[in-house]
Amino acid sequence: MYDRVTARAYTNIALIKYWGKENPVLNLPTTTSLSMTLDAFYTETSVSFDQGILADSLVLDGSEVDNRRVHTFLQMLRENIADFPHVLIESHNQVPTAAGLASSASSFAALTVAMAGLLELTAMPEELSRLARCGSGSASRSIYGNFAIWHKGEDDFSSYAESFLDEDIGLTMLVAHVSEETKKISSTDGMQRAQASAGYARWVAESEKALEEIKPAIIAQDIEKIGLIAEENALSMHALNRTAEPPFDYFTDTTRALVDFAADCYHKGFLAFATLDAGPNVKIITSRKEEEAVLARFKAAFPDIPFDICHAGPRAEVRDAH
Ligand code: DP6
């Protein structure tokens, strides 16, 4: 039995987004989503049983925080797996430029893998993915390296991610840090509001079609096709938010300018496509071959914005157990 287990999980960016829940308690999604894990941003989490504390405790980057989701997650593990003593969780987010990209995906994937180690579970990746999903939907995909697909499934047992392609196909994501402020509308709230939009059913149907189109493009390593499909999927998700009840928008003026600049670069013959999650930061999809040229163009046009270069990242795993 181990005293302390440390696991690391990398964040992921969806090329086909998860943006709506069939079941908000279990995080069962309305659509299947597909992502690439990134090598630059990760969460490292250590867990240990602590008889000396009165409740489960989370220390994030050195400060104790009270996180309802983490408490609910540990409760879920106790109900699903076995009862266990209070846990001390020590978590560290590795984000190269300032803060702000620390994601619930890498956090819950790292916590799941660390807890599985501490509880000595012999779980398959699909089972870890299913558990991570209960913490945060997108965490189900961060169990895997490279490309992961989260099957929407029908219930708690059939909704989990699998590896779609465990290969680096030379896709680069340039992350433009527009703002590091905590988002005003969380993804959980944002997707709930978007689901109330009149155009939601159409978005779901389009997303299913886009998923079937992007799969062969990934296998064929066709970055242009991947970029076109992913950009359309992300922009339509954000368009949906603007027609939600009440409407909302994660875009700032700089976000818009970056998205437009990516389109301009593409029309000038570069591989540059934008994707965005529940916030104003823009991720530009390009190829490893063109990343320097594309980055140089963006830096010249947006001299005040910090950029990070990301490639495909590895799967979540235990780094230390003693
Ligand atoms: C826009 O996984 O953060 O990044 O399940 O409520 O924790 P919860 O939501 P979360 O949503 C991520 C939404 C997204 C798209 C995606 O990653 O697929």
Boltz pocket constraint, residues with backbone or C-beta under 6 A from the ligand:
constraints:
  - pocket:
      binder: B
      contacts: [[A, 12], [A, 13], [A, 14], [A, 16], [A, 17], [A, 18], [A, 19], [A, 27], [A, 33], [A, 104], [A, 105], [A, 133], [A, 135], [A, 136], [A, 137], [A, 138], [A, 139], [A, 187], [A, 188], [A, 276], [A, 277], [A, 278]]
      max_distance: 6.0
